[in-house]
Amino acid sequence: MITPKTYSILLALTVLFSFPLTCQAFHDGGVAACEGCHTMHNSLNGTAAATASQQFQSGAYLLKSTDQSSACLNCHQKAGTTGPSGYYVSTADSDMPVGAPPVQLGPGGDFGWLKKTYNWMGETAPQTSRGERHGHNVIAADYGYTRDTTHAVAPGGGSFQYPSDQLSCISCHDPHGKYRRNKDATITATGRPIRGGGSYSTSVDPDTTTAVGVYRLLGGVGYQPKSLPGNFAFVSSPFFAAAPLDYNRSEAATDVRVAYGQGVSLWCSNCHPNMHTAAVGPSVHPADDAMSPDVLSRYNSYVKTGDISGNQATSYLSLVPFQMGDSTDMTTLKGAVNSTAGPVSGDRVMCLSCHRAHASGWDSMMRFPLDPTFTTVSDGFGNPVYPNPATDPIQAMGRTTQEFQKALYDRPPTKFAAFQRTLCNKCHAGD
């Protein structure tokens, strides 16, 4: 027999679990619960966060960590995670021993690749792929991430000399989530209350009285971490984009598509303004430029080396994504996350067409290997296989076949041709 008290409990549970999962997200499109990142009274899980002798040096800004990125990784890294999962962006050292790759497969990439340095013998001299060349070198002392030792400031920054010894997760992401997208597609730092996140194809939409968070809590015009001295305020707004809920998964069978809209490369230029500008000259790759008819044709017809039988309806490749014109239409972007269609007239090449935002298994945080002649080799029967460091050291570049495949997001080598050439050819085959 169900008593009135039991009925009340069941009713409460029914109401609780009827809400969409996105309503219970930690950040929820804006500022998260303060105590999630900060400790108000030097308390952390029932013990002192810092001793008197430390004088709070291990918890600047009342953080539950030594520094800002470590505070982020308190939630965004978890030891013992054996596969891609949700919002994790970093693999613990214990989960990627020598010869084993980082395991997270989000579109931005796994910061764990920063800790993977590879050495091999080239044709005439030893070669090295240093871990710090694999991505943005965020500083997270509690998790073993250190600054870039080569670049003192952001490359391509011109007069905007963003210091590498200050690079952290909050250099790009606003931890307090002030920036919001309004119903008229404007992005502001104040105004209507944020009703929810705005990163997913299932996210709520703004209305006449509320706003939603911008994509991935990115910083916008005027953004600069309070901990960063100098004048480094952003001049461009966050870009428009929509991701599927299962964005962090293997792409062995199907691609994950983030639908990118207006402003991707412009937002990257907040720190790298001279990287893709006409002032630098014709020797730089175009970004935020409409794809020419020739590039559109090549992208849509290219399947793999030696196979140009593709068509626009099925040509999308997440290793070479593109920007959907100058779109701010979130209905269109949300609808595209399940599409396999390639680009159409007006669609654009962008920074993320070639690079991952966090890190990758390749130098220069590329989405695909750029340096070796071949991405795959042959097993002797004409079947494509990934290079083995013992038999194909130049092509393997020090990586095990497991690492090589994981860096390509689990794609089996049969997705490519034997002796597959670089995926620059997705846009440039025949040039």
For each residue, the residues with C-beta under 8 A, 3 or more apart:
1:
2: 6 7 10
3: 6 7
4: 7 8
5: 8 9
6: 2 3 9 10
7: 2 3 4 10 11
8: 4 5 11 12
9: 5 6 12 13
10: 2 6 7 13 14
11: 7 8 14 15
12: 8 9 15 16
13: 9 10 16 17
14: 10 11 17 18
15: 11 12 18 19
16: 12 13 19
17: 13 14
18: 14 15
19: 15 16 23 24
20: 23 202
21: 24 25
22: 25 28 196 197 200 202 203 204
23: 19 20 28 196
24: 19 21 28
25: 21 22 28 29 197
26: 32 33 36 75
27: 30 31 32 177 197 213 217
28: 22 23 24 25 32 194 196 197 213
29: 25 177 180 194 195 196 197 198 199 203 212 213 217
30: 27 176 177 178 180 194 213
31: 27 34 175 176 177 178
32: 26 27 28 36 37 175 177
33: 26 36
34: 31 37 38 40
35: 38 39 40
36: 26 32 33 75
37: 32 34 63 64 71 74 175
38: 34 35 61 62 63 64
39: 35 42 43 44 49 59 62 63 64
40: 34 35 43 62
41:
42: 39 48 49 50 56 59
43: 39 40 46 47 48 49
44: 39 47 48 49 64
45:
46: 43
47: 43 44
48: 42 43 44 51
49: 39 42 43 44 58 59 64
50: 42 54 55 56 57 58 59
51: 48 54
52: 55
53:
54: 50 51 57 58
55: 50 52
56: 42 50 59 60 62
57: 50 54 60
58: 49 50 54 65 66
59: 39 42 49 50 56 62 63 64 65 66
60: 56 57 63 66 67 227
61: 38 68 227
62: 38 39 40 56 59
63: 37 38 39 59 60 66 67 68 70 71
64: 37 38 39 44 49 59 71 74
65: 58 59 68 70 71 73 74 142
66: 58 59 60 63 70 141 142
67: 60 63 70 71 139 140 141 142 168
68: 61 63 65 71 72 168 169 170 175 225 227
69: 72 73 138 139 140 143 145 168 169 170
70: 63 65 66 67 73 74 140 141 142 143
71: 37 63 64 65 67 68 74 175
72: 68 69 75 76 140 168 169 170 173 175
73: 65 69 70 76 77 89 90 140 142 143 169
74: 37 64 65 70 71 77 142
75: 26 36 72 87
76: 72 73 87 88 89 90
77: 73 74 88 89 90 91 92 143
78: 81 88 92
79: 92 94 95
80: 92 94 95
81: 78 85 88 91 92 95 103 104
82: 95 103
83: 103 250
84: 88 103 104 105 106 248 249 250
85: 81 88 104 248
86: 248
87: 75 76 248
88: 76 77 78 81 84 85 91 104 106 248
89: 73 76 77 104 106 108 109 110 111 358
90: 73 76 77 102 104 110 111 112 143
91: 77 81 88 95 96 102 103 104 110 112
92: 77 78 79 80 81 95 96 112 143
93: 96 115 144
94: 79 80 97
95: 79 80 81 82 91 92 100 103
96: 91 92 93 100 101 102 103 112 115 116
97: 94 100
98:
99: 400 402 403
100: 95 96 97 400 402 403
101: 96 112 113 116 361 400 402 403 406 407
102: 90 91 96 110 111 112 113 116 406
103: 81 82 83 84 91 95 96 110 112 406
104: 81 84 85 88 89 90 91 109 110 112 248
105: 84 110 248 249 250 251 256 406 409 410
106: 84 88 89 109 110 247 248 358
107: 243 247 256 258 318 356 357
108: 89 356 357 358
109: 89 104 106 113 135 356 357 358 359 360 365
110: 89 90 91 102 103 104 105 106 113 358 359
111: 89 90 102 114 135 136 138 145 358 359
112: 90 91 92 96 101 102 103 104 115 116 359
113: 101 102 109 110 116 131 134 135 359 360 361 407
114: 111 131 132 134 135 137 145 359
115: 93 96 112 131 144 145
116: 96 101 102 112 113 131 134 361 403
117: 128 129 130 131
118: 128 129 397 398 399
119: 126 127 128 129 398
120: 126 127 389 393 394 396 397 398
121: 125 126 127 393 394
122: 125 126 127 394
123: 394
124:
125: 121 122
126: 119 120 121 122
127: 119 120 121 122 397 398
128: 117 118 119
129: 117 118 119 133 134 362 363 397 398
130: 117 133 134
131: 113 114 115 116 117 134
132: 114 137 148 149 150
133: 129 130 150 363 364
134: 113 114 116 129 130 131 359 360 361 362 363 365
135: 109 111 113 114 356 358 359 360 365
136: 111 167 357 358 359 365
137: 114 132 145 146 147 148 164 167
138: 69 111 145 167 168 169 171
139: 67 69 145 146 147 165 166 167 168
140: 67 69 70 72 73 143 144 145 168 169
141: 66 67 70 144 145 146
142: 65 66 67 70 73 74
143: 69 70 73 77 90 92 140
144: 93 115 140 141
145: 69 111 114 115 137 138 139 140 141
146: 137 139 141 149
147: 137 139 164 165 167
148: 132 137 151 152 164 167
149: 132 146
150: 132 133
151: 148 154 155 164
152: 148 163 164 165
153: 157 161 162 163 164
154: 151 157 160 161 162 164 271 272
155: 151 272 275
156: 272 273 274 275 276
157: 153 154 160 161 162 271 272 273 274
158: 273 274
159:
160: 154 157 232 270 271 273
161: 153 154 157
162: 153 154 157 166 167 171 232 271
163: 152 153 166 167 228 230
164: 137 147 148 151 152 153 154 167
165: 139 147 152
166: 139 162 163 171 225 227 228
167: 136 137 138 139 147 148 162 163 164 171
168: 67 68 69 72 138 139 140 171 225
169: 68 69 72 73 138 140 172 173 175
170: 68 69 72 173 174 175 225 227
171: 138 162 166 167 168 225 228 271
172: 169 218 219 357
173: 72 169 170 216 217 218 219
174: 170 177 178 179 217 218 219 220 223
175: 31 32 37 68 71 72 169 170 217
176: 30 31
177: 27 29 30 31 32 174 194 213 217
178: 30 31 174 189 190
179: 174 187 188 189 213 214 217 218 219 220 223 237 238
180: 29 30 187 188 189 191 192 194 198 206 211 212 213 214
181: 185 186 187 198 206 211 212 213 214 240 330
182: 185 186 187 188 191 192 206 211
183: 205 206 207 208 211
184:
185: 181 182 240 328 329
186: 181 182
187: 179 180 181 182 214 220 221 237 238
188: 179 180 182 191 211
189: 178 179 180 220 221 222 223
190: 178
191: 180 182 188 211
192: 180 182 206 209 210 211
193: 210 211
194: 28 29 30 177 180 210 211 212 213
195: 29 204 206 210 211 212
196: 22 23 28 29 203 204 212 213
197: 22 25 27 28 29 200 203 204 212 213
198: 29 180 181 203 204 206 212 213 214 215 330
199: 29 203 213 215 216 241 242 243
200: 22 197 203 242 243 244 245 334
201: 242 243 244 245 259 334 335 337 338
202: 20 22 245 334
203: 22 29 196 197 198 199 200 212 242 334
204: 22 195 196 197 198 212
205: 183 212 330
206: 180 181 182 183 192 195 198 210 211 212
207: 183 210
208: 183
209: 192
210: 192 193 194 195 206 207
211: 180 181 182 183 188 191 192 193 194 195 206
212: 29 180 181 194 195 196 197 198 203 204 205 206
213: 27 28 29 30 177 179 180 181 194 196 197 198 199 217
214: 179 180 181 187 198 217 218 220 237 238
215: 198 199 218 238 239 240 241 242
216: 173 199 238 241
217: 27 29 173 174 175 177 179 213 214
218: 172 173 174 179 214 215 238 239 267
219: 172 173 174 179 223 224 234 238 270
220: 174 179 187 189 214 223 234 236 237 238
221: 187 189 233 234 235 236 237
222: 189 233 234
223: 174 179 189 219 220 233 234
224: 219 228 231 232 233 234
225: 68 166 168 170 171 228
226:
227: 60 61 68 166 170
228: 163 166 171 224 225 232
229:
230: 163
231: 224
232: 160 162 224 228
233: 221 222 223 224
234: 219 220 221 222 223 224 270
235: 221 270
236: 220 221 263 266 267 269 270
237: 179 187 214 220 221 263 266 267
238: 179 187 214 215 216 218 219 220 263 267
239: 215 218 260 261 262 263 264 266 267
240: 181 185 215 260 261 262 263 327 328 330 333
241: 199 215 216 258 259 260 261 264 333
242: 199 200 201 203 215 258 259 261 330 333 334 336 337
243: 107 199 200 201 247 258 259 337
244: 200 201 247 256 257 258 337 338
245: 200 201 202
246: 249 256
247: 106 107 243 244 256 258
248: 84 85 86 87 88 104 105 106
249: 84 105 246 256
250: 83 84 105 253 409 410
251: 105 254 255 256 318 409 410 411
252: 409 410 411 412
253: 250
254: 251
255: 251 316 317 318 340
256: 105 107 244 246 247 249 251 318 409
257: 244 316 318 321 336 337 338 339 340
258: 107 241 242 243 244 247 318 321 337
259: 201 241 242 243 324 332 333 334 335 336 337 339
260: 239 240 241 264 321 322 323 324 333 350 352
261: 239 240 241 242 264 323 324 325 326 327 328 329 330 332 333
262: 239 240 323 325 326 327 328
263: 236 237 238 239 240 266 267
264: 239 241 260 261 267 268 288 323 350 351 352
265: 268 269 276 287 288 323 350 351
266: 236 237 239 263 269 288
267: 218 236 237 238 239 263 264 270
268: 264 265 271 272 275 287 351 352
269: 236 265 266 272 273 275 276 277
270: 160 219 234 235 236 267 273
271: 154 157 160 162 171 268
272: 154 155 156 157 268 269 275 276
273: 156 157 158 160 269 270 277
274: 156 157 158 277 279 280
275: 155 156 268 269 272 280 284 287 351
276: 156 265 269 272 280 284 285 286 287 288 351
277: 269 273 274 280 284
278: 281
279: 274
280: 274 275 276 277 283 284
281: 278 284
282:
283: 280
284: 275 276 277 280 281
285: 276 349 354
286: 276 289 349
287: 265 268 275 276 349 350 351
288: 264 265 266 276 323 348 349 350
289: 286 348 349
290: 325 345 346 347 348
291: 295 296 299 322 343 347 348 349 427
292: 295 296
293: 296 297 345
294: 297 298
295: 291 292 298 299 349 427 428
296: 291 292 293 299 300 342 343 344 345 347
297: 293 294 300 301
298: 294 295 301 302 308 425 426 427 428 429 430
299: 291 295 296 302 315 320 322 342 343 426 427
300: 296 297 310 311 312 315 342 343
301: 297 298 308 309 310 311 315
302: 298 299 307 308 310 315 425 426 427 429
303: 307 308 309 310 315
304: 307 415 416 417 420
305: 416 417 419 420 421 425
306: 417
307: 302 303 304 310 417
308: 298 301 302 303 429
309: 301 303
310: 300 301 302 303 307 314 315 342
311: 300 301 314 315
312: 300 315 341 342 343 344
313: 340 341 342
314: 310 311 340 341 342
315: 299 300 301 302 303 310 311 312 340 341 342
316: 255 257 321 339 340 341 342
317: 255 320 321 423 426
318: 107 251 255 256 257 258 321 409
319: 367 368 408 409 423 426
320: 299 317 353 354 367 368 423 426 427
321: 257 258 260 316 317 318 350 352 353
322: 260 291 299 343 347 348 349 350 353
323: 260 261 262 264 265 288 347 348 349 350 353
324: 259 260 261 327 332 333 336 347
325: 261 262 290 346 347 348
326: 261 262 346 348
327: 240 261 262 324 332 333
328: 185 240 261 262
329: 185 261 332 333
330: 181 198 205 240 242 261 333 334
331: 334 335
332: 259 261 324 327 329 335 336
333: 240 241 242 259 260 261 324 327 329 330 336 337
334: 200 201 202 203 242 259 330 331 337
335: 201 259 331 332 338 339
336: 242 257 259 324 332 333 339 341
337: 201 242 243 244 257 258 259 333 334
338: 201 244 257 335
339: 257 259 316 335 336
340: 255 257 313 314 315 316
341: 312 313 314 315 316 336 344
342: 296 299 300 310 312 313 314 315 316
343: 291 296 299 300 312 322 347
344: 296 312 341 347
345: 290 293 296
346: 290 325 326
347: 290 291 296 322 323 324 325 343 344
348: 288 289 290 291 322 323 325 326
349: 285 286 287 288 289 291 295 322 323 353 427
350: 260 264 265 287 288 321 322 323 353
351: 264 265 268 275 276 287 354 355
352: 260 264 268 321 355 356 357
353: 320 321 322 323 349 350
354: 285 320 351 366 367
355: 351 352 360 364 365 366 367
356: 107 108 109 135 352 359 360 365 366 367
357: 107 108 109 136 172 352 365
358: 89 106 108 109 110 111 135 136 365
359: 109 110 111 112 113 114 134 135 136 356 365
360: 109 113 134 135 355 356 365 366 367 407
361: 101 113 116 134 399 403 404 406 407 408
362: 129 134 365 366 367 368 369 370 371 407
363: 129 133 134 366 370 371
364: 133 355 370
365: 109 134 135 136 355 356 357 358 359 360 362
366: 354 355 356 360 362 363 369 370
367: 319 320 354 355 356 360 362 423
368: 319 320 362 375 408 422 423
369: 362 366 372 375 397 407 422
370: 362 363 364 366 422 424
371: 362 363 397
372: 369 375 387 394 395 397
373: 394 395 421
374: 377 387 395 419 420 421
375: 368 369 372 386 408 416 420 421 422 423
376: 384 385 386 387 413 416 417 418 419 420
377: 374 384 385 386 387 392 395 418 419
378: 381 382 383 384 385 418 419
379: 382 383 384 385
380:
381: 378
382: 378 379 418
383: 378 379 413 414 418
384: 376 377 378 379 413 414 416 417 418 419 420
385: 376 377 378 379 388 401 413 418
386: 375 376 377 396 401 404 405 413
387: 372 374 376 377 391 392 395 396 401 404
388: 385 391 392 396 401
389: 120 392 393 396 398 399 400 401
390: 393
391: 387 388
392: 377 387 388 389 395 396
393: 120 121 389 390 396 397 398
394: 120 121 122 123 372 373 397
395: 372 373 374 377 387 392
396: 120 386 387 388 389 392 393 399 400 401 404
397: 118 120 127 129 369 371 372 393 394
398: 118 119 120 127 129 389 393
399: 118 361 389 396 403 404 407
400: 99 100 101 389 396 403 404
401: 385 386 387 388 389 396 404 405
402: 99 100 101 405 406
403: 99 100 101 116 361 399 400 406 407
404: 361 386 387 396 399 400 401 407 408
405: 386 401 402 408 410 411 412 413
406: 101 102 103 105 361 402 403 409 410
407: 101 113 360 361 362 369 399 403 404
408: 319 361 368 375 404 405 411
409: 105 250 251 252 256 318 319 406
410: 105 250 251 252 405 406
411: 251 252 405 408 415 416
412: 252 405 415
413: 376 383 384 385 386 405 416
414: 383 384
415: 304 411 412
416: 304 305 375 376 384 411 413 420
417: 304 305 306 307 376 384 420
418: 376 377 378 382 383 384 385
419: 305 374 376 377 378 384
420: 304 305 374 375 376 384 416 417
421: 305 373 374 375 425
422: 368 369 370 375 425
423: 317 319 320 367 368 375 426
424: 370 427 428
425: 298 302 305 421 422 428 429
426: 298 299 302 317 319 320 423 429
427: 291 295 298 299 302 320 349 424
428: 295 298 424 425 431
429: 298 302 308 425 426
430: 298
431: 428
